[in-house]
Amino acid sequence: MSIINSLIDTDFNKLTMAQAVYHQYPVTIVHYVFSCRSNQKITHLHEINQELDHLCSLRFAEEELDYLSSISFFKPDFIEYLRFIQLNRNYIKTYLDKDMNLQIEIEGPWIATIFFEVPILAIINEVYSKHQNSAKSEKIIAQGRKLFLKKIEYLTGHLKTGQITGFKFAEIGTSCRYSYEWQDFLIDKLRSKFRPYLFVGTSNVYFAKKYELKPIGTMSHEWVQAHQQLNFPIVESQKAAFDVWAKEYRGELGIALSDVLGFKTFLNDFDLYFAKLFDGCMNNSGDPVSWCVKLVEHYDKLGIDPKTKHAIFADGITFKKAIEIHETLGDMINISFAIDSNLTNDAGVEPLDIVFDMVECNGRPVVKMPDNDKKVVCENPKFLARVKKKLNI
């Protein structure tokens, strides 16, 4: 059986961004590149290509469209677009370079290519896991279950002692999952154990539908990056991205990603208008405590009660790290957590660290500068230098 068998086996933010792209930027062309940030070598190109061929044969099923139609902010014209869409294999180029490392590039209309990233990463992770661990797969799954149950016991223990109140988390690990079956197992267990008060949902649309959970997600880095080349000055591009988003969703999906151009730049752009308009912000890089303290101070300076806003933590979160953050900051602002590989790919073996990044929009470079130098992405050093100069970074 193929790894991806539904086009809603993906992150919710791909659909929310896709609707905004469909309405606002239907002819925009983008370019993504794949990279492996860990030391593992990924081969099995033929098998990956077979999975991509299957992915590009899928269509949105009628019951999936009915489900998406039930979500209030998805508009009928976008649902009708999804009814006819089929991913185009010609937009994906895959090969092994001279060092036998996997290379993938995606280039084409943004509205058509935005759906590739998450399922392709899930495919690569599962193919890699299967071949690396085929001789001991049952032992690995058993070890994964033991680790998972220890996490459940750890969280339950803290809840019983009353050390934490108001603790909330979601699962967001589709793109880094060990396998489809493993993600299905853990979401089912989390749902039965902690829903609805602690476990608030999943980013995976398929499992949200299957288990009647809330689909979690708003925007990702690419949304803000693209606006650097959508006829806005660099210094206005992030504000433009938030403004267009707000016009599209009219108060829905109000969590702003805070690290595309660094948190300092974000706070400069996140003025009273946006701070009132958006429900809160997401931390995806940098020290989480320092980030949250600065965010709370920013709200205070603007005369906004931080306790009416939300801070979501999504950078390498574990239950242990989440509880520590909650105990430190929980009285300052509404806090919740988004957990990825620590749930979906923690089976006692080293997982891949793989990503796709947008590197061009309309044939021109874009940049991602999170608060972690190792994650800075820009293929054009001159453009990166110019952006830093413009933003006084």
Summary of the structure (lengths in Angstrom):
residues: 393
radius of gyration: 20.4
end to end distance: 49.1
largest distance: 59.6
contacts: 1289
relative contact order: 0.15
helix: 51%
strand: 15%
